[in-house]
Amino acid sequence: MLLFSIYLSYYGCVMKNLFFISLLLLTSNNLSADDKTYSGLYVQSGDVRTFTPCGGETFWADASRLVIKPLKTFYKDEIKEPGQPLYTTVRGHFHHEESLPPVSDYAGIFHISEVYLFSSVVPDTCSVR
């Protein structure tokens, strides 16, 4: 029985470590050498998600479920009107390739790799075109 308990303890420890390593791999797979930190406005309305860097054009926002989940949850809980902007600081990169609607209606795709902060208060220093 003691041997079985030791095995279960070891197995549980190994599984926790594998989960942690998998989580790190998921996060690191989102990173790109082109990634930079940007502050701007995130908007979601239905299936549409956009990111507009302060002073920039509006891009279709793309991210893994793991990365975008905190933003989507905060937006759903705190933002009362669809289309209302959420101020955020993120790490990511731009894609300017050809795409189909509705993505083609925007300046391109902005891939969000990490989310650093978000707030329902948009500072005056963040203007958009």
C-alpha positions as CSV (number, residue, x, y, z in Angstrom):
1,M,0.0,0.0,0.0
2,L,2.9,2.4,0.8
3,L,4.5,1.6,-2.5
4,F,1.2,2.4,-4.3
5,S,0.9,5.7,-2.3
6,I,4.4,6.7,-3.3
7,Y,3.6,5.9,-7.0
8,L,0.5,8.0,-6.9
9,S,2.4,10.9,-5.2
10,Y,5.1,10.7,-7.8
11,Y,2.6,10.4,-10.7
12,G,0.6,13.4,-9.4
13,C,3.8,15.5,-9.2
14,V,4.9,14.5,-12.7
15,M,1.4,15.3,-14.1
16,K,1.5,18.8,-12.4
17,N,4.9,19.5,-13.9
18,L,3.7,18.3,-17.3
19,F,0.7,20.6,-17.1
20,F,2.9,23.6,-16.1
21,I,5.4,22.8,-18.9
22,S,2.5,22.5,-21.4
23,L,1.1,25.9,-20.2
24,L,4.6,27.5,-20.7
25,L,4.8,26.0,-24.2
26,L,1.3,27.3,-25.1
27,T,2.4,30.8,-24.0
28,S,5.8,30.7,-25.6
29,N,4.3,29.4,-28.9
30,N,2.3,32.7,-29.0
31,L,5.5,34.8,-28.9
32,S,7.2,36.1,-32.0
33,A,10.5,37.9,-32.7
34,D,8.4,40.7,-34.2
35,D,6.4,41.2,-30.9
36,K,6.4,44.7,-29.3
37,T,4.4,46.3,-26.5
38,Y,1.5,48.5,-27.5
39,S,-1.2,50.4,-25.7
40,G,-4.5,50.9,-27.3
41,L,-8.2,50.2,-27.5
42,Y,-9.7,46.7,-27.6
43,V,-13.3,46.3,-28.7
44,Q,-15.4,43.2,-28.9
45,S,-18.9,43.0,-30.3
46,G,-20.3,39.5,-31.0
47,D,-17.6,37.6,-32.9
48,V,-15.7,40.8,-33.9
49,R,-12.6,41.7,-31.9
50,T,-10.4,44.7,-32.8
51,F,-7.3,46.4,-31.5
52,T,-6.4,50.0,-32.3
53,P,-3.0,51.1,-31.1
54,C,-3.0,54.7,-29.6
55,G,-2.7,57.0,-32.6
56,G,-3.0,54.2,-35.1
57,E,-5.4,52.3,-37.4
58,T,-7.9,49.6,-36.3
59,F,-6.8,46.0,-36.7
60,W,-8.6,42.7,-36.4
61,A,-7.5,41.2,-33.1
62,D,-6.3,37.7,-33.1
63,A,-5.1,35.6,-30.1
64,S,-5.2,32.2,-28.6
65,R,-8.1,31.4,-26.3
66,L,-5.7,31.3,-23.3
67,V,-4.3,34.8,-24.0
68,I,-7.6,36.5,-24.9
69,K,-9.7,35.0,-22.1
70,P,-9.0,37.6,-19.4
71,L,-9.8,40.4,-21.9
72,K,-13.0,38.8,-23.0
73,T,-14.1,38.1,-19.4
74,F,-13.3,41.6,-18.2
75,Y,-15.1,43.1,-21.3
76,K,-18.2,41.0,-20.7
77,D,-18.3,41.9,-16.9
78,E,-17.3,45.5,-17.0
79,I,-18.3,47.0,-20.3
80,K,-22.0,47.9,-20.5
81,E,-22.4,48.9,-24.2
82,P,-21.3,46.7,-27.1
83,G,-18.5,48.4,-29.1
84,Q,-17.3,50.5,-26.1
85,P,-13.5,50.6,-26.0
86,L,-11.4,49.0,-23.3
87,Y,-7.9,50.5,-22.8
88,T,-5.2,47.8,-22.8
89,T,-1.5,47.2,-23.0
90,V,-0.5,44.1,-24.9
91,R,2.5,42.5,-26.6
92,G,2.0,41.5,-30.2
93,H,2.7,42.0,-33.8
94,F,1.0,43.1,-37.0
95,H,0.1,41.1,-40.1
96,H,-0.7,43.0,-43.3
97,E,-1.5,40.1,-45.6
98,E,-4.6,39.8,-47.8
99,S,-7.6,38.4,-46.1
100,L,-11.3,37.8,-46.5
101,P,-14.2,39.8,-44.9
102,P,-14.7,40.8,-42.2
103,V,-11.0,40.9,-41.5
104,S,-10.3,42.6,-44.9
105,D,-12.4,45.6,-43.6
106,Y,-9.5,46.5,-41.2
107,A,-5.9,47.6,-41.7
108,G,-4.7,44.0,-41.1
109,I,-4.5,41.5,-38.3
110,F,-2.9,42.3,-34.9
111,H,-1.8,39.1,-33.1
112,I,-1.9,39.5,-29.3
113,S,0.7,37.3,-27.7
114,E,0.4,38.6,-24.1
115,V,-2.0,40.9,-22.2
116,Y,-0.4,43.1,-19.6
117,L,-3.2,45.3,-18.3
118,F,-6.7,46.5,-19.2
119,S,-9.0,49.2,-17.9
120,S,-12.5,50.5,-18.7
121,V,-11.0,54.0,-18.3
122,V,-9.3,55.3,-21.5
123,P,-6.6,57.9,-20.8
124,D,-6.7,61.2,-22.7
125,T,-3.2,60.4,-24.0
126,C,-4.6,57.5,-26.1
127,S,-6.2,59.0,-29.2
128,V,-7.2,57.0,-32.3
129,R,-7.6,58.1,-35.9
